[in-house]
Amino acid sequence: MTDEAHSLPAAAGSQPSGEDTKLRGDTTYATPAHAVPGQAQGPWYTRILPTAGRGVRRFGLWLAAWGRRLAPSPFLWVGIVLGFGTSLLVWESVLLLGIVAWLLGVWLWVARGNSVLVALGLGIVLGWLPMLFFFVNSLPHTMIGLPGVEYDL
């Protein structure tokens, strides 16, 4: 564009030519689409991937920050050992204990900024998961399997 397109109209005494009237006459400017609330900029499917990418990136940054905070904590590793080393008689109770400790830890983290119980509860739950898959899933009396499978007790 030229500078003439952005200049002020001619003085009141001069008459603009027909071409100038089209360019600089009484013009109304349309509001851009992004400035109108509730109006989309394009079809929904063009906004899904960038939005999902931003969400995944934010979740990754959040997870990395918590990983850096909890990985060096001895309470996480003690919790993993406790969760993995439980007997089969109390494995459900240990999972509930881990979830309750984790939730109490989140409450303490919000209230006081203390991440000890978060690390311990998360460690118990993370240590409990491999014990569930490796040991309990291999036992036929637990009845874990596809629907309709009859187990020979």
NUMI-509481 format. One record per residue (C-alpha): x, y, z. Coordinates in pm, whole numbers, padded with zeros to 5 digits, always signed. Each point is the difference from the previous one (the first is absolute). Example, Ala and Ser with C-alpha at 12.3 -4.5 7.8 and 13.67 -1.06 7.14 Angstrom:
BEGIN
+01230-00450+00780+00137+00344-00066
This chain:
BEGIN
+00000+00000+00000+00105+00354-00052+00013+00279+00251-00297+00162-00173-00226-00277+00120+00083+00091+00360-00005+00376-00037-00283+00232+00110-00265+00106-00253+00057+00319-00199-00080+00339+00156-00364+00112+00010+00043+00249-00283+00127-00245-00260-00214-00255-00173+00145-00348-00030-00023-00171-00334-00220-00306-00051+00290-00237+00056+00098+00181+00321-00357-00024+00126+00013-00375-00035+00332-00019+00183-00033+00272+00261-00367+00091+00012-00249-00099+00266+00127-00342+00095-00118-00233+00269+00243-00253+00133-00106-00354+00067+00084-00157+00332+00254-00282-00035-00137-00351+00057+00226-00062+00300-00131+00311+00177-00363-00111-00004-00076-00211+00307-00146-00340-00073+00098-00001-00365+00249-00270-00100+00302+00070-00217-00036-00315-00203-00142-00347+00007+00028-00188+00329+00228-00269-00138+00271+00252-00085+00020+00106+00366+00000-00348+00159+00363-00100-00064+00161+00327+00113-00219+00006+00311+00077-00363+00078+00370+00065-00057-00003+00291+00246-00184-00215+00255+00244-00288-00036+00294+00241+00029-00142+00157+00317-00066-00343+00151+00354-00108-00089+00147+00308+00166-00216-00057+00309+00100-00368+00014+00368+00088-00043-00015+00255+00281-00156-00255+00236+00246-00265-00115+00293+00227+00084-00158+00075+00337-00083-00358+00100+00270-00219-00160+00277+00090+00248-00236-00041+00296+00077-00310+00207-00370-00021+00088-00087-00085-00360+00245-00288-00004-00108-00125+00344-00358+00008-00122+00092-00200-00312+00168-00265+00215-00297-00008+00239-00248-00025-00284+00189-00276-00179+00095-00195+00310-00347-00051+00145-00151-00344+00044-00297-00113-00201-00218-00001+00310+00015+00379+00037+00056+00117-00357-00341+00172-00025+00055+00176+00330+00341+00119-00115-00153+00151-00313-00259+00183+00209+00274+00115+00238+00201+00133-00294-00298+00187-00145-00092+00151+00337+00363+00102+00064+00019+00153-00346-00321+00200+00049+00111+00118+00346+00332+00094-00154-00172+00208-00267-00199+00176+00273+00319+00066+00199+00178+00117-00314-00271+00258-00066-00017+00107+00364+00368+00004+00096+00212-00089-00303+00117-00329+00155+00045-00278-00257+00100-00288+00232-00341-00171+00004-00046+00057-00373+00325-00187-00061-00083-00279+00245-00355-00053-00131+00109+00013-00363+00284-00242+00077-00237-00249+00164-00238+00012-00297+00284-00026-00255+00156-00289+00191-00336-00173+00031-00066-00006-00377+00278-00242-00101-00087-00226+00291-00356-00011-00128+00095-00086-00356+00284-00243+00069-00134-00194+00295-00375+00036+00037-00076-00026-00371+00189-00329-00021-00207-00164+00273-00307-00183-00133-00205+00043+00318-00020+00377-00051-00235-00050-00297+00167+00275-00200-00046-00072-00366-00236+00028-00295-00374-00015+00064-00146-00346-00047+00319-00184+00092-00066-00274+00250+00282-00061+00244+00075-00348+00128+00015+00037+00376
